[in-house]
Amino acid sequence: MERRKFIKLTARAGAGVIASGGMGFWLASRSKKPTVRTEIGTRLDYTIPPSPDLPELASAKGDSPSELTEMVINALGGINRFISQGDIVVIKPNIGWDRIPQQAANTNPEVVKKTVELCYNAGAKKVIVTDASCNDPRRCFARSGIANAAEKAGAEVKLPEKRKLKNVNMDGVILKNWPIYSHYLEADKVINIPILKHHNLTRLTIGMKNWYGMIGGIRSQLHQDIHNSIADLAQFMKPTLVILDAFRVLLTNGPQGGSPRDVKNMNIIAAGTDQVAVDAYGAHLFGINPDEIPFITIAHQRGLGKMDISEINIKNMIT
């Protein structure tokens, strides 16, 4: 059946399906959305086809987070490789903490702003910037500078609301049925923008750990086996693109930090299509072998991506 006719015929039925608990069927019927395999649990796959002619990961060093963000995306084929006309895009920075940008606890607001601008330049219909903060969300979104930067670029900034949570069968080792924010179920593309920093439980928090801000519930319950829970989240959500903010890096007292003395200016932005590879590269930048970070190893063993830096096609640039 022709796609437009199919959508018209199923639009009215869709509301009834959702109300009756058929979220998996409803999502699977929308051709632009990621595959949902309800028989084994939900899997959201927003990835794009690989290109053998392009690097898997690009990294740039310089003085402008905004310029570096555009550079690394262009090195991967440009924003139009990732975003199409009419897409609804969800951008997931780290906005977990009531900290200013100089304290390096949250994603650099300039990186978020540039990413929003590029998505709209590519024809995105709507760009949503959201996170589930650990501290008071209003203060985190404001003091991080991300709310203001994203709104200036035209994004819809969404604070966490319980009414937006949907219970999903993730069928993970740790995460079984768990509430996630519905923005991620309703998107056409998802971009993860973590900051590289120290974490007191996992040594590092990078991209895969950043998915903690996608879920509700009592997240501290997951800390008993935090590395498998992170791998569960990475198994559940495969993003379109990961942009790694290593411009200011929190070297110790993470994840929330506080003192500028704990921060090092690396002046690096990286991006890639393989979230395991991006995390492995982040560990490498931090001076840690990726195989020393259990969640990276577990994700690699589950077949979610590469962790050997020597096997990753990386393009390095300096401005």
Secondary structure, 3 states (H helix, E strand, C coil): CCHHHHHHHHHHHHHHHHHCCCHHHHHHCCCCCCCCCCCCCCCEECCCCCCCCCCCEEEEECCCHHHHHHHHHHHCCCHHHCCCCCCEEEEEECCCCCCCHHHCCCCCHHHHHHHHHHHHHCCCCEEEEECCCCCCHHHHHHHCCHHHHHHHCCCEEECCCHHHEEEEECCCCCCCEEEEEHHHCCCCEEEEECEEEEECCCEEECCCHHHHHHECCCHHHHHHHHHHHHHHHHHHEECCEEEEEEEEEECCCCCCCCCHHHEEEEEEEEEECCHHHHHHHHHHHCCCCHHHCHHHHHHHHCCCCCCCHHHCCEEEEEC
